[in-house]
Amino acid sequence: MNRTPDHLRWPDPLEDLVDGLEHLTGIVVVDETDSTQDALSRLDPAPGTVLVAGRQTGGRGRLGRQWADDQGTGIAVSLAVAAEAPALLCARAAVAMARAYLPLLAGSGVEAGIKWPNDLMVLDPRPRKLAGVLIEQVDERAIIGIGVNVGARDWPAELAGTACSLEDAGASIERLEAITLLLRAWNDVADKPEEVLRTAFTEVELLTGRRVVFEEGGNLHEGLVESVDPFSGVLLRTDRGLMHMPPDHARMHAWSDLPD
């Protein structure tokens, strides 16, 4: 017997959810799209509008990377919001993901957290990416894309050792529940000031105390991470002294599995 695809059941409960959330104003559910970012942009959305897809086949990630076809096992959510500083939007999204999913993973006994600037990672038995964020701003509006791996799947060869899903990590939930948790968490952080977001971020970030290699200005810098701030960046102690890795120009090149 053919089963109804789960996303066909999403519109009514998600519309009811959004109606009760202060910082969201409407939601669009599409069957399939190449990118929820592009699909939402084409609607010329007002701030507070959300778009989710039953399947996203060509999502984008940071630094021009692709987000692999989720094959209907993940969630792809894009939110239109008023433009803010990129680091502030990045911190909001990262903290929302952490609030939505870290309690589930803690219940499974899995160590997880945020890898600066905004990847949700699990560390058991090795670092693997569970969710990520893409922020695109045009004029007075920003669109925040969040992709979360929810169900188990066969990963492409290039991702087999670096990607993970909630189910892989022992937190088996329906995709509708994963969307619900994320939208509620976003609503909770949508108006939080910097100091609240900074505290929430630093409580769950994973880099402090680890050896990391950063690329900045075409140069590689290796050292021990002394502190991470979602707005100002990373302080890295190297053989040449303390260096600042700013969020606008530096990116992680490699990191150690275990703290020093």
C-alpha positions in Angstrom: 0.0 0.0 0.0 1.4 3.4 -0.9 1.9 5.8 2.0 1.1 9.5 1.8 4.4 11.4 1.8 4.8 12.9 5.2 5.2 16.5 4.0 1.7 16.5 2.5 0.5 16.5 6.1 2.6 19.5 7.1 0.6 22.6 6.0 -2.3 22.6 8.5 -0.2 21.9 11.7 2.6 24.3 10.6 0.1 27.1 9.8 -1.5 26.5 13.3 2.0 26.7 14.8 3.0 29.9 13.0 -0.3 31.6 13.9 0.8 31.2 17.6 4.4 32.5 17.2 5.0 36.2 17.7 7.9 36.6 15.3 6.6 34.5 12.3 3.8 35.7 10.1 3.1 33.0 7.5 4.4 29.7 6.1 4.6 28.2 2.6 5.1 24.4 2.2 6.3 23.3 -1.2 6.6 19.7 -2.5 10.1 20.0 -3.9 12.5 22.8 -4.9 16.1 23.2 -5.9 16.8 25.7 -3.1 14.4 27.0 -0.4 16.5 30.2 -0.4 15.7 30.9 -4.1 12.1 29.7 -3.7 11.4 32.1 -0.9 13.2 35.0 -2.6 11.0 34.6 -5.7 8.0 35.3 -3.4 9.3 38.7 -2.4 8.5 37.8 1.2 7.7 40.0 4.1 9.8 39.6 7.2 8.4 36.7 9.2 7.6 34.5 6.2 8.8 30.9 6.3 9.2 28.4 3.4 9.8 24.7 3.9 10.2 22.0 1.3 9.4 18.3 1.3 12.6 17.8 -0.6 15.4 20.2 -1.5 17.6 19.0 -4.4 20.1 21.8 -4.8 20.6 23.7 -1.6 23.5 26.0 -1.0 25.8 26.3 1.9 28.4 28.8 3.1 31.4 29.8 1.0 29.7 28.6 -2.2 29.4 25.0 -1.1 26.5 22.8 -2.0 24.1 21.3 0.5 23.5 17.7 -0.7 20.1 16.6 -2.0 18.4 15.6 1.2 16.4 12.8 -0.6 13.3 13.6 1.5 15.1 12.7 4.8 16.1 16.1 6.0 14.4 19.5 6.5 15.1 22.6 4.5 13.8 25.8 6.1 14.2 29.4 4.9 13.0 32.4 6.9 12.7 36.0 5.8 13.7 38.5 8.4 14.6 42.2 8.7 18.2 42.8 7.8 20.7 42.8 10.7 24.4 42.5 11.0 25.4 39.1 9.5 27.1 37.9 12.7 24.0 38.7 14.7 21.8 36.7 12.3 24.3 33.9 12.3 24.3 33.8 16.1 20.5 33.8 16.3 20.3 30.9 13.8 23.1 28.9 15.6 21.5 29.3 19.0 18.1 28.4 17.6 19.5 25.1 16.2 21.2 24.4 19.5 18.0 25.0 21.5 16.0 22.9 19.1 18.2 19.8 18.9 20.9 19.6 21.6 18.4 18.4 24.3 17.4 15.5 22.0 21.1 14.6 21.5 21.9 14.9 25.2 19.1 12.4 25.9 20.9 10.0 23.6 24.2 10.5 25.4 25.8 12.1 22.3 28.2 15.0 22.7 27.2 17.8 20.3 27.4 21.6 19.9 28.1 24.5 17.6 31.3 24.7 15.6 31.9 28.4 15.0 30.4 30.1 13.2 27.2 28.2 12.7 27.5 24.4 12.1 25.7 22.0 14.4 28.1 19.1 15.0 28.1 15.8 16.8 31.4 14.4 18.1 30.6 10.8 18.8 32.6 8.9 17.6 34.1 11.7 15.4 33.1 15.2 14.3 30.2 15.1 11.8 27.9 17.8 10.6 24.3 17.6 11.5 22.9 21.0 10.4 24.1 24.3 8.8 23.1 27.8 8.1 23.2 30.1 5.1 22.4 33.8 5.3 21.8 36.0 2.3 20.9 39.7 2.6 19.5 42.0 0.0 18.6 45.6 0.8 16.3 45.7 3.9 15.7 41.9 4.0 17.7 38.8 4.9 16.8 35.2 4.2 18.2 32.6 6.6 18.4 29.1 5.3 18.7 26.2 7.8 19.3 22.6 6.6 19.0 19.8 9.1 19.7 16.1 8.5 16.9 14.3 10.2 16.5 10.7 9.0 19.1 8.0 8.3 20.2 7.7 4.7 23.0 6.5 2.5 25.4 9.4 2.3 27.3 10.2 -0.9 30.9 9.0 -0.8 32.3 12.5 -0.2 30.1 13.0 2.8 30.1 9.5 4.3 32.6 10.3 7.0 31.6 13.9 7.7 27.8 14.0 7.7 25.3 12.8 10.3 21.6 12.9 11.0 19.5 13.1 14.1 18.6 9.5 13.6 22.2 8.5 13.2 22.9 10.1 16.5 20.2 8.3 18.3 17.5 11.0 18.2 14.8 9.5 16.0 12.0 12.1 15.3 9.6 12.9 12.5 10.5 15.7 10.1 7.4 17.7 11.1 8.6 17.6 14.8 12.1 18.7 13.7 10.6 21.7 11.9 8.3 22.5 14.8 11.2 22.5 17.3 13.3 24.7 15.0 10.5 27.3 14.4 9.7 27.5 18.1 13.4 27.9 19.0 13.8 30.7 16.3 10.8 32.5 17.8 12.4 32.3 21.2 15.7 33.9 20.0 14.4 36.3 17.3 14.5 39.4 19.6 17.2 38.4 22.0 20.0 41.0 22.5 23.7 40.3 21.8 24.6 39.6 25.3 22.0 36.9 25.7 23.0 35.3 22.4 26.7 35.5 23.2 26.1 33.6 26.5 23.9 31.0 24.9 26.4 30.5 22.0 29.5 30.2 24.2 27.8 27.6 26.4 27.5 25.2 23.5 30.4 26.1 21.2 33.0 23.3 20.6 36.2 25.0 19.6 37.6 26.4 22.9 40.5 24.3 24.1 41.1 22.6 20.7 43.9 22.9 18.2 42.6 24.5 15.0 44.0 25.6 11.7 42.5 28.8 10.3 42.9 30.3 6.8 42.9 34.1 6.8 44.2 36.4 4.1 45.6 33.5 2.2 47.7 32.3 5.1 47.3 29.3 7.4 47.4 29.9 11.2 47.6 27.0 13.7 47.1 27.2 17.4 45.0 26.6 20.5 41.6 28.3 20.6 41.4 30.4 23.8 37.9 31.8 23.3 35.1 32.1 20.8 32.8 35.1 20.4 30.0 34.8 17.8 30.3 38.5 17.0 34.0 39.3 17.1 35.5 35.9 16.2 38.1 33.6 17.6 41.2 34.2 19.7 43.9 31.8 18.7 47.2 31.3 20.6 49.9 30.4 18.1 53.7 30.1 18.2 53.8 33.8 17.2 51.4 34.9 20.0 47.7 35.6 20.3 45.9 36.2 17.0 42.4 37.3 16.2 40.4 35.4 13.6 37.6 37.7 12.5 34.3 36.2 11.3 34.2 38.2 8.1 37.6 37.0 6.8 38.8 33.8 8.6 37.6 30.3 8.0 38.4 27.0 9.7 40.7 24.8 7.7 41.0 21.9 10.1 40.4 21.1 13.8 41.4 18.4 16.3 38.9 15.8 17.3 39.8 16.1 21.0 40.6 19.1 23.3 44.2 19.6 24.3 
